[in-house]
């Protein structure tokens, strides 16, 4: 038996799973990769991207084994429909508490990054049209706040989608948009390389006067790359949408391998061509940093795709958070009309006052933080590093070891813990450098 007894509720396939993953992964992070390569150079840059994609795939393969869990005392078989459920059942209550804090921080920081990125893309559309009319030297300066409020207002409405399983259509649309703007960015970069008649960049990356500054820029670049690959935090939510036949584990492995390969290809192309086109002057955001001015309509279209993608991406990452918070309130207040009652005016959306107030407040929180720290590259670096290690490496490794009853001193356990320690060291380095850059940007 399992804790989700109605198989008809799950209709997902390898293609819907792939759409969810692509929506989550090919996002705002891809726009920073050219800048990251400009800090790392032609050897370390692609190697680092390959390393992070390998870590992401390893995490996915480990988490596949954590979806179903058999209670050793009762023999009852459970489906872990969320990352937090898996940690709670497999590693216990204390680990689940720590994981809950980390996972919620992850969802919040993604909401902030997506709000910042969408505002930059909306502003870039207005600037692109201004440059086209007045020339590339014109002073086309616009603020971000207005666009952040627009994105927040859109999310207030879209957030009323009842739950994660109802976002399949949104993920498919968002995945198409992500392919579109990643392809446009790649094509524009390639066209610029052909126009230049040379491949810019160097083996060691952008030169700096002081070695200390180079170290901090490299660490921020690592944080940006770390942001561009993982989807572990929503892995089990996606897996829980799949049909039970064929076995979910088989379907999800196939979707994960496909997604990581597609992501790595697009990231290498988009980041590589932008670095080859601009070298040491690669913009922090490929599509809104105005390395490209023409054709302006294509730049505009790419930025529209970014915004549409981030509308869906925001929901892919926030719906699990909404679900966990609302589950807490529904269990704590079983007789509350505020929590359980539906608004009669809109029965099709299953709206109630709790959902309306809670989700609107959450969107307001992420929008407010975005206005406070509207620094794209620095925020992406911090976001990539802040909880990459616990979510993508530590908990999947520990759950796998516990699920398989692998003794601590066996060869497999030792290798997995060495892998965990090495990734921790890299991420700590990325985190410190990204925090320094964010503070410097805020107070400069």
C-alpha positions as CSV (number, residue, x, y, z in Angstrom):
1,X,0.0,0.0,0.0
2,X,1.1,3.6,-0.4
3,X,0.1,7.0,0.8
4,X,-1.2,8.1,-2.7
5,X,-3.7,5.3,-3.4
6,X,-5.4,6.8,-6.5
7,X,-3.4,6.0,-9.7
8,X,-5.7,7.9,-11.9
9,X,-4.4,11.2,-10.4
10,X,-1.1,10.6,-12.1
11,X,-0.9,10.9,-15.9
12,X,2.6,12.2,-16.4
13,X,5.0,10.7,-19.0
14,X,8.6,11.0,-19.9
15,X,7.8,14.1,-22.0
16,X,5.8,15.9,-19.3
17,X,8.7,15.1,-16.8
18,X,11.2,16.5,-19.4
19,X,9.1,19.6,-19.8
20,X,9.0,20.2,-16.0
21,X,12.8,19.7,-15.8
22,X,13.6,21.9,-18.8
23,X,11.4,24.6,-17.3
24,X,13.2,24.4,-14.0
25,X,16.8,24.2,-15.5
26,X,17.0,26.2,-18.7
27,X,16.2,29.5,-17.1
28,X,17.8,32.7,-16.1
29,X,21.0,30.9,-15.3
30,X,21.8,30.3,-18.9
31,X,22.0,34.1,-19.5
32,X,25.0,34.4,-17.1
33,X,27.1,31.6,-18.5
34,X,28.9,33.7,-21.1
35,X,30.1,36.0,-18.3
36,X,31.1,33.0,-16.2
37,X,33.2,31.6,-19.0
38,X,34.8,35.0,-19.4
39,X,36.1,34.7,-15.8
40,X,37.2,31.1,-16.1
41,X,38.5,30.9,-19.7
42,X,38.2,28.3,-22.4
43,X,39.4,25.3,-20.5
44,X,38.2,25.7,-16.9
45,X,34.8,27.2,-18.0
46,X,33.5,24.2,-20.1
47,X,35.1,21.7,-17.7
48,X,33.2,23.4,-14.8
49,X,29.9,23.2,-16.6
50,X,30.5,19.5,-17.4
51,X,31.3,18.9,-13.7
52,X,28.2,20.6,-12.4
53,X,26.0,18.8,-15.0
54,X,27.5,15.5,-13.8
55,X,26.8,16.3,-10.2
56,X,23.2,17.2,-11.1
57,X,22.7,13.9,-13.0
58,X,24.3,11.9,-10.1
59,X,21.8,13.6,-7.7
60,X,18.9,12.6,-10.0
61,X,20.0,9.0,-10.2
62,X,20.4,8.8,-6.4
63,X,17.0,10.4,-5.8
64,X,15.3,7.9,-8.1
65,X,15.9,5.3,-5.3
66,X,14.2,7.6,-2.7
67,X,10.8,7.9,-4.3
68,X,9.4,4.7,-2.8
69,X,10.1,3.8,0.9
70,X,9.1,0.8,2.9
71,X,8.5,1.3,6.6
72,X,10.8,-1.2,8.4
73,X,8.3,-1.6,11.3
74,X,5.0,-2.0,9.4
75,X,6.1,-3.0,5.9
76,X,3.9,-0.2,4.5
77,X,5.1,1.1,1.1
78,X,5.0,4.9,0.8
79,X,5.5,7.2,-2.2
80,X,7.6,10.2,-1.3
81,X,5.8,12.9,-3.2
82,X,8.2,15.7,-2.2
83,X,11.9,16.1,-1.3
84,X,11.0,16.9,2.3
85,X,8.8,13.8,2.6
86,X,11.7,11.7,1.5
87,X,14.2,13.2,4.0
88,X,11.7,12.9,6.8
89,X,10.9,9.2,6.2
90,X,14.4,8.1,5.3
91,X,16.7,10.2,7.5
92,X,14.3,11.2,10.4
93,X,12.7,14.2,11.9
94,X,15.8,16.2,12.8
95,X,17.2,16.0,9.2
96,X,13.8,16.9,7.9
97,X,13.6,20.1,10.0
98,X,17.0,21.3,8.7
99,X,16.0,20.2,5.2
100,X,12.7,22.1,5.4
101,X,14.5,25.3,6.2
102,X,17.0,24.8,3.3
103,X,14.3,23.9,0.8
104,X,12.1,26.9,1.7
105,X,15.2,29.2,1.3
106,X,15.8,27.6,-2.1
107,X,12.2,28.3,-3.3
108,X,12.3,31.9,-2.0
109,X,15.7,32.7,-3.6
110,X,14.5,31.3,-6.9
111,X,11.4,33.5,-6.8
112,X,13.7,36.5,-6.2
113,X,16.0,35.6,-9.0
114,X,13.1,35.0,-11.5
115,X,11.5,38.4,-10.5
116,X,14.8,40.2,-11.1
117,X,15.5,38.4,-14.4
118,X,12.0,39.0,-15.8
119,X,12.2,42.7,-14.9
120,X,15.5,43.0,-16.7
121,X,14.0,41.4,-19.8
122,X,11.0,43.6,-19.8
123,X,13.2,46.7,-19.4
124,X,15.5,45.4,-22.1
125,X,12.5,45.4,-24.6
126,X,11.8,49.1,-23.9
127,X,15.5,49.9,-24.1
128,X,15.9,48.0,-27.4
129,X,13.1,49.9,-29.0
130,X,14.6,53.2,-27.7
131,X,18.1,52.3,-29.1
132,X,16.5,51.4,-32.4
133,X,14.7,54.8,-32.7
134,X,17.4,57.1,-31.2
135,X,20.7,55.2,-31.9
136,X,23.0,53.0,-29.9
137,X,24.6,56.0,-28.1
138,X,21.3,57.3,-26.8
139,X,20.6,57.6,-23.1
140,X,17.9,55.0,-22.7
141,X,17.8,54.5,-19.0
142,X,14.8,52.9,-17.2
143,X,14.4,51.6,-13.7
144,X,13.5,48.0,-12.7
145,X,10.9,48.6,-10.0
146,X,7.9,49.1,-12.3
147,X,8.7,45.8,-14.1
148,X,9.1,43.9,-10.9
149,X,5.7,45.0,-9.8
150,X,4.2,43.9,-13.1
151,X,5.8,40.5,-12.8
152,X,4.6,40.2,-9.2
153,X,1.0,41.1,-10.2
154,X,1.1,38.4,-12.9
155,X,2.3,35.9,-10.3
156,X,-0.5,36.8,-7.9
157,X,-3.0,35.5,-10.5
158,X,-1.0,32.5,-11.8
159,X,-0.3,31.4,-8.3
160,X,-4.0,30.5,-7.8
161,X,-3.4,27.4,-10.0
162,X,-4.4,24.7,-7.4
163,X,-1.4,22.5,-7.3
164,X,1.7,21.2,-9.1
165,X,-0.2,18.6,-11.1
166,X,-2.2,21.4,-12.8
167,X,1.0,23.1,-14.1
168,X,1.8,20.6,-16.9
169,X,0.5,23.0,-19.6
170,X,2.4,25.9,-18.1
171,X,5.6,23.8,-18.0
172,X,5.2,22.8,-21.6
173,X,4.7,26.4,-22.7
174,X,7.6,27.6,-20.5
175,X,9.9,24.8,-21.8
176,X,9.2,25.9,-25.4
177,X,10.0,29.5,-24.4
178,X,13.3,28.4,-22.8
179,X,14.3,26.6,-25.9
180,X,13.4,29.6,-28.0
181,X,15.5,32.2,-26.2
182,X,18.4,29.9,-25.5
183,X,18.5,29.2,-29.3
184,X,18.2,32.9,-30.2
185,X,21.0,33.7,-27.8
186,X,23.2,31.0,-29.3
187,X,22.3,32.2,-32.8
188,X,23.0,35.8,-32.1
189,X,26.4,34.8,-30.5
190,X,27.3,32.7,-33.5
191,X,26.4,35.6,-35.9
192,X,28.5,38.0,-33.9
193,X,31.5,35.6,-34.1
194,X,31.1,35.4,-37.9
195,X,30.8,39.2,-38.1
196,X,33.9,39.7,-36.0
197,X,35.9,37.1,-38.0
198,X,37.5,35.8,-34.9
199,X,36.9,33.8,-31.7
200,X,37.5,36.0,-28.7
201,X,38.4,35.0,-25.2
202,X,41.5,33.3,-23.8
203,X,42.6,30.2,-21.9
204,X,42.8,32.0,-18.5
205,X,39.8,34.2,-18.9
206,X,39.5,38.0,-18.3
207,X,42.8,39.5,-17.0
208,X,42.7,41.6,-13.8
209,X,45.3,43.8,-12.1
210,X,45.1,42.2,-8.6
211,X,45.1,38.4,-8.1
212,X,42.7,38.7,-5.2
213,X,40.0,40.2,-7.5
214,X,40.4,37.3,-9.9
215,X,39.8,34.9,-7.1
216,X,36.5,36.6,-6.1
217,X,35.3,36.8,-9.8
218,X,36.1,33.1,-10.3
219,X,34.1,32.2,-7.1
220,X,31.1,34.2,-8.3
221,X,31.4,32.5,-11.7
222,X,31.2,29.1,-10.0
223,X,28.1,30.3,-8.1
224,X,26.5,31.4,-11.4
225,X,27.2,28.0,-13.0
226,X,25.9,26.1,-10.0
227,X,22.6,28.0,-10.4
228,X,22.3,26.9,-14.1
229,X,22.0,23.1,-13.6
230,X,20.2,21.6,-10.6
231,X,16.6,20.5,-10.3
232,X,16.9,18.2,-7.4
233,X,14.6,20.1,-5.1
234,X,11.5,19.5,-7.3
235,X,12.7,16.1,-8.6
236,X,10.3,14.0,-6.5
237,X,7.4,16.3,-7.1
238,X,7.9,15.7,-10.8
239,X,8.3,12.0,-10.3
240,X,5.0,11.9,-8.3
241,X,3.1,13.1,-11.4
242,X,4.2,10.1,-13.5
243,X,2.0,7.1,-14.5
244,X,2.8,4.0,-12.4
245,X,3.4,2.0,-15.5
246,X,6.1,1.9,-16.7
247,X,7.7,2.1,-13.3
248,X,8.3,5.7,-12.3
249,X,12.0,5.1,-11.6
250,X,12.6,4.0,-15.2
251,X,10.7,6.9,-16.7
252,X,12.4,9.5,-14.4
253,X,15.9,8.2,-15.2
254,X,15.2,8.5,-18.9
255,X,13.8,12.0,-18.5
256,X,16.7,13.1,-16.3
257,X,19.4,11.9,-18.6
258,X,17.7,13.5,-21.6
259,X,17.3,16.8,-19.6
260,X,20.9,17.0,-18.4
261,X,22.2,16.3,-21.9
262,X,19.9,18.9,-23.5
263,X,20.8,21.4,-20.7
264,X,24.5,20.9,-21.1
265,X,24.3,21.3,-24.8
266,X,22.3,24.6,-24.7
267,X,24.4,26.0,-21.8
268,X,27.7,25.2,-23.7
269,X,26.4,26.7,-26.9
270,X,24.8,29.8,-25.3
271,X,27.7,30.5,-23.0
272,X,30.4,29.5,-25.4
273,X,29.1,31.6,-28.4
274,X,28.5,34.7,-26.2
275,X,32.1,34.4,-24.8
276,X,33.5,33.8,-28.3
277,X,31.6,36.9,-29.5
278,X,32.5,39.4,-26.8
279,X,35.5,38.0,-25.0
280,X,36.5,40.1,-21.9
281,X,33.5,42.3,-22.5
282,X,30.8,39.6,-22.3
283,X,27.7,41.1,-20.6
284,X,26.4,39.7,-17.3
285,X,23.0,39.0,-18.9
286,X,23.3,37.9,-22.5
287,X,19.9,39.2,-23.7
288,X,19.4,42.3,-21.5
289,X,23.1,43.4,-21.3
290,X,23.1,44.8,-24.8
291,X,25.9,43.0,-26.4
292,X,23.2,42.7,-29.2
293,X,21.3,45.6,-30.6
294,X,20.1,44.3,-33.9
295,X,17.9,42.8,-35.2
296,X,16.0,44.6,-32.4
297,X,12.8,42.7,-33.0
298,X,14.6,39.4,-32.4
299,X,16.2,40.6,-29.2
300,X,12.7,41.8,-28.1
301,X,11.2,38.4,-29.0
302,X,13.9,36.6,-27.0
303,X,13.2,38.7,-24.0
304,X,9.5,38.1,-24.3
305,X,10.3,34.4,-24.3
306,X,12.4,34.9,-21.1
307,X,9.5,36.6,-19.3
308,X,7.0,33.9,-20.4
309,X,9.3,31.2,-19.4
310,X,10.0,32.7,-15.9
311,X,6.2,33.0,-15.3
312,X,6.1,29.2,-15.6
313,X,9.4,28.6,-13.9
314,X,8.3,30.6,-10.9
315,X,5.3,28.3,-10.5
316,X,7.2,25.1,-10.9
317,X,9.4,26.0,-7.9
318,X,6.7,27.7,-5.8
319,X,3.8,25.2,-6.1
320,X,5.6,22.7,-3.9
321,X,6.2,25.4,-1.2
322,X,2.6,26.4,-1.4
323,X,1.5,22.8,-1.0
324,X,3.7,22.2,2.1
325,X,2.5,25.4,3.9
326,X,-1.1,24.8,3.0
327,X,-0.9,21.2,4.2
328,X,0.3,22.4,7.6
329,X,-2.6,24.8,8.0
330,X,-5.3,22.4,6.8
331,X,-4.1,19.7,9.2
332,X,-3.8,22.2,12.1
333,X,-7.2,23.8,11.5
334,X,-9.5,21.1,10.2
335,X,-12.7,23.0,11.0
336,X,-11.7,26.5,9.8
337,X,-13.8,28.0,7.1
338,X,-11.0,30.4,6.3
339,X,-8.7,27.4,5.5
340,X,-11.2,25.0,3.9
341,X,-14.0,27.0,2.5
342,X,-14.2,27.8,-1.2
343,X,-15.1,31.1,-2.6
344,X,-18.4,30.6,-4.3
345,X,-17.8,33.2,-7.0
346,X,-15.0,31.1,-8.5
347,X,-15.6,27.4,-7.7
348,X,-13.6,26.2,-10.8
349,X,-10.3,27.5,-9.4
350,X,-11.0,26.0,-5.9
351,X,-10.1,29.3,-4.4
352,X,-10.4,30.0,-0.7
353,X,-9.3,32.9,1.5
354,X,-6.3,31.1,2.9
355,X,-4.8,30.3,-0.5
356,X,-5.5,33.8,-1.8
357,X,-3.9,35.5,1.2
358,X,-1.0,33.1,1.6
359,X,0.1,33.0,-2.0
360,X,-0.4,36.8,-2.5
361,X,1.8,37.5,0.6
362,X,4.5,35.1,-0.7
363,X,4.6,36.9,-4.1
364,X,4.8,40.2,-2.3
365,X,7.8,38.9,-0.2
366,X,9.8,37.8,-3.3
367,X,9.0,41.0,-5.1
368,X,10.0,43.1,-2.1
369,X,13.4,41.4,-1.8
370,X,14.0,41.7,-5.5
371,X,13.5,45.5,-5.2
372,X,16.0,45.6,-2.4
373,X,18.7,43.6,-4.2
374,X,18.2,44.1,-7.9
375,X,21.7,42.9,-8.9
376,X,21.4,40.1,-11.4
377,X,24.8,38.5,-11.6
378,X,25.5,38.7,-7.9
379,X,22.1,37.4,-6.8
380,X,22.4,34.5,-9.2
381,X,25.8,33.6,-7.8
382,X,24.5,33.6,-4.2
383,X,21.4,31.7,-5.3
384,X,23.5,29.1,-7.0
385,X,25.8,28.5,-4.1
386,X,23.6,29.0,-1.0
387,X,22.1,25.5,-0.9
388,X,23.5,23.6,-3.8
389,X,25.5,21.3,-1.6
390,X,22.8,20.2,0.9
391,X,20.0,19.8,-1.7
392,X,21.9,18.4,-4.7
393,X,24.7,16.4,-2.9
394,X,24.4,15.8,0.9
395,X,20.8,14.7,1.4
396,X,20.6,12.6,-1.8
397,X,23.9,10.8,-0.8
398,X,22.7,10.2,2.8
399,X,19.3,9.0,1.7
400,X,20.8,6.6,-0.8
401,X,23.2,5.2,1.8
402,X,20.3,4.7,4.3
403,X,17.9,3.2,1.7
404,X,20.5,0.7,0.5
405,X,21.7,0.0,4.1
406,X,25.3,0.6,3.0
407,X,27.7,0.3,5.9
408,X,29.9,3.5,6.7
409,X,33.3,1.9,6.0
410,X,32.5,0.2,2.8
411,X,34.1,1.3,-0.5
412,X,30.9,2.8,-1.9
413,X,30.1,4.8,1.3
414,X,33.7,6.2,1.5
415,X,33.7,7.2,-2.2
416,X,30.3,8.9,-1.9
417,X,31.4,10.9,1.2
418,X,34.6,12.0,-0.5
419,X,32.5,13.2,-3.4
420,X,30.3,15.0,-0.9
421,X,33.2,16.7,0.8
422,X,34.9,17.8,-2.4
423,X,31.6,19.4,-3.7
424,X,31.2,21.1,-0.3
425,X,34.6,22.7,-0.6
426,X,33.9,24.1,-4.1
427,X,30.5,25.4,-3.1
428,X,31.8,27.1,0.1
429,X,34.3,28.9,-2.1
430,X,31.6,30.0,-4.6
431,X,29.3,31.1,-1.7
432,X,31.9,33.3,0.0
433,X,32.9,35.0,-3.3
434,X,29.2,35.6,-4.4
435,X,28.3,37.1,-1.0
436,X,31.2,39.4,-1.2
437,X,30.2,40.5,-4.7
438,X,26.6,41.1,-3.6
439,X,27.6,43.2,-0.6
440,X,30.0,45.2,-2.8
441,X,27.2,45.8,-5.3
442,X,24.7,46.8,-2.7
443,X,26.9,49.4,-1.0
444,X,29.0,50.6,-3.9
